[in-house]
Amino acid sequence: MTTIISKQEETNPTHFNQERIQAYIQKVTSIQSQEYINKVIRAIGSKTQINTDEITSILINTALENVDEVNTQWSFEAAKIYLHKLYRQASLHRGYDQEQKYGDFYSLLKQLTAKGIYSPRILEKYEKKEIERIATLINPDRDFLFDYIGLHTLATRYLATDHQKNTYELPQERWLVISMHLMQDEPKEKRFELVAEAYWALSNLYMTVATPTLANAGLAHGQLSSCFIDTVEDSLIGIYNSNTDVARLSKDGGGIGVYMGKVRSRGSSIKGFKGASSGVLPWIKQLNNTAVSVDQLGRRKGAIAVYLDVWHADILSFLDLKLNNGDERQRAHDIFTGVCLPDLFMEKVENREDWFLFDPHEVRNVMGFSLEDYYDEQKGNGSFREKYEECVQHPDLKKTKIPAIQIMVRIMKSQLETGTPFMFYRDEVNRKNPNKHAGMIYSSNLCTEIMQNMSPTVQSEEIIEDGTIITYKKPGDFVVCNLSSINLGKTIQLDGEQKTLERLIPIQVRMLDNVIDLNTIDVKQAMITNKKYRAIGLGTFGWHHILALKNLKWESKEAVEFADQLYEHISKLTIKASIDLAKEKGAYPLFAGSDWQTGEYFTQRGYENDEEWNSIKEEAATYGLRNGYLMAVAPNSSTSVIAGSTASIDPIFKPFYYEEKKDYKLPFVAPDLNHHTYEVYRRSAYIVDQRWSVQQNAARQRHIDQSISFNFYVPNNIKAKVLLDLHLQAWDSGLKTTYYVRSTASDIEECEWCES
C-alpha cells in the first residue's frame, strides 16, 4: 500500500487507495477518464511512500501527456490540479482552512508587510474597512481562465512569496494588489470603483501590465517601468556616468537602450592628439560586462541594446560585435545592437550608390554642427541630407567611402547569424514624433517599440569656499517606458462593436498614468523625464489569436484592412482616455507646441475628413493630453502566455508543439485551437509570407504614435535579395523599426523587459 504524506501528515502518514485518488480527481477537476486514473496508478507504481507534492506532479504530468491538437482541454485540467496545490500551500502558510480557497485578504497584507515583502504603503493608504470591502471583489472562479502554462508562469515568476519562497499570494490577490497599488493616490470617494475596474480588467485577462509592474506592484522592492533609454555624451565622465546609471537601472529590473552615436570613433583626436581615441567598441564592451555583472537578484542577467548611426566611422566593427567568429577582443556577445538608418542611406542601398562614414567628433569640430541632430522633415527632402552632403563636400573633413549595399550586406549577415542589429528608421521616427517641438529621437529601446525625445545628461563640478566639491548635473531626456497591453483574443471576440475596449482602455490608461507618479527610479534624470512627458505605451497582443477566431487568413487583404480598422479604433479610444485624464488632472507639462496641440498629429495621419477624429482633435487642442506619448506594441511573449493568447502581433511558432523540460515535456497549444481555427494557425511564423506581415504593420503603424516590436521570420537559407527586399519594403512602407530577424538557424534570447 502506498502512503501519501502531506506537510501536515509527515508525522502521521495516512494510507490511500484507488478510490481516494478518484475522489480527489473528481473533486478538483472535470476529468472522467478511467484511462487517466489507471495511468496515474501505474505512475505511482510500487513506491512505498509518496508526499503530496509528488502525487500532484504525477497528476499534472499525466494530464499534460494527453494534450494534443484535439484534446486541448487537458491543459486546463492540469491547471486545476496545480491550482489546488497553490490553495493548499497558501492555506498552510497563512493558517486558514484549505476549503476556503482564498483566505482573509487583510491578514495576507498584514503578514507579508510584517515580513518585509509588501510595502507598508497599502496598509497606510487604505483603512481596514476599505480593504475588507475591496476583498469582496475577489472572484476565485476567474482562476479557471488559466491553462497550465499560464498559471505555472504566473505562480513561479510573479506571485509574492516570503523570503523562503513559500506560497502566500494567490492569483486573484496578485491582480487585486496591483489594482490597489496603482489606485492608492486616487480620491477616496471613487477609489473603490477604480480598484474594481482595474481588477475587472486584470482578472478577466483582458489586459496585462508590464513585467516589472506585474512582479513588483505592492512589494517593498523593485520599480514598475519596463525599459529606459540613455544618450551618451562624448566625454569620459559622460560615458562612465551613463554606465553607472545603466547598472543602477538594471539591478531593479529595467531593460536598457543606449545611444552611442555622439561618441567619437576609433582614431579620432583627444585634446588635439590625433589618433588617440579607441572608439566606441571598448565602451560597448564595458556595457556588456555591466549586463552580465549586474543581474536582478540572481534571476537573470541585465539586458542592454546599443544603437549606432550607419554613417558613424565605427559602424563596420560595430556590426561584427555579436558574431561568433573573429577576434574575441572585438566582440560583445551579451549586448544587443541596433542601427540608426536615415532615408538617404536606404536610397543609396536601393540605387547601389556610395555611402560615406564620418567621425562625429570631427564633424562637430570642422562643420560646427552635429550630423545626428538632423533628420529629413519630408520623405526625400530635408536637413539631414543637406548636412550630410555638406560633410561629403568639405575638403578638411576625413571620410571613408564604401558602397552602401556593402554595409547592408554586413547588416544582413549579422542578422542571420545573431538576429541583430535591429533597424531604426530615424527620419520617419522624427517626422512622426508628436513632441518634435521639444527634442529629438536618436534611437529606440531594447525591444524597438519606444520612440521618445532623448538628450545626454551633462555633468560639471565646482569647489566652494570650504573645500567641498559639488557635482552638478544638467539632466537630459532619459527615456522611460511604461507599458501595458490589450488581450485582443479576449476583448474582441466578446462583441463585434468592441464595447469591451471602450470600458477597458480608460482604466488601462489611468493605470499606466499612475505608474508614472508611483514609480521610484534610482536615476533622477529618468524621474524628471518621466514626469515631463508622462509617456505611456499601450499595446496589444493576441493578433494571430483574433485572426483565427475571425477566420481571417494572415496572407490576405482582409487581415490588413482589419489591422487598419482595429488599431484606428484603439487609437481613438486611447487618445480620448488621455484627454479625459487631462480634463481631470491636467495636461503633460510640454503639451503646448506639440503636434497634439497644433493638430499636426491628426493631419499627418490623414484623419481630417473624419467627423469623430475632428472632434477628438478639437478636444485635444482645448483640454490637452495627459500623456505626451501613448501607444507602443511590445513583444510580450510570456505575459501573453499567462493571459492565454498569442504574442504581440507575431504569428505563432506552431499550432502545437512540445518544449522539453528537465523531467517532462511541456505542451504548447495555440489558443482556441479547433477545426475552425486550425487553418489560420497552420500558416505559422516560418511559413507565412513576410511581405503580408509588413503590410499589416504598415497599416497599424499609421495609428501608433510610437512603434512596434516587429520580427521577421525567415529560413536560414534565405537569399540575400529576398531579405533585402523585405527591409526595403518595411522602410518604404513607413515602418519606424524592425526587431529581430528570426532565422531558423539562430538561437535568439527572448526579451522579457517589455513584456506587458
Protein Blocks (a to p, Z undefined) as FASTA:
>chain_A
ZZdddfklmmmccdddfklmmmmmmmmmmcfbfklmmmmmmmnmmafbdcfklmmmmmmm
mmmmmgcfklmmlmmmmmmmmmmmmmmmmmmmnopafklopacfklmmmmmmmnomacck
lmmmpcfklmmmmmmmpcfklmmmpcfklmmmmmmmmpccdfkopafbdfklmmmmmmmm
mmmmgcfklmmmmmmmmmmmmmnopaccdfklmmmgopagdcfbfbdcdddddbfklmmm
mmmmmmmmmmnopacdddfklpccehiaeehighkagbjmlmmmmmmmmmmmmcgehlac
cdddddddfkbmklmmmmmmmpcgdjfklgcfkbccdddddfklmmmmmnopacddddfk
lmmmmnopafklpccfbghiajklmmmmmmmmpmklccddddfklmmmmmmmmmmmnopa
cdddfklmmmmmmklmnoccfbdcfkopaccddddddddddddfkopacddddddddddd
ddddddfklmmmmpmnlmmmmmmmmmmmmmmmmmmmmpccfblmlmmmmmmnopacddde
hklmmmmmnopafbbfklmmmmmmmmmmmmmmmmmmmmmmmmmnopafklgopaklnomm
mmmnopmmpmklmmmmmmmmmnopfbfbfbdcdfklmlmmmnopaehjbccfbfbdcddd
fkbccddddehiafklmmmmmmgfklpcfklmmmmmmmmmmmpmbbcdddddddfkbcfk
lmmmmmmmmmmnopabdcddddfkbccdddfklgZZ
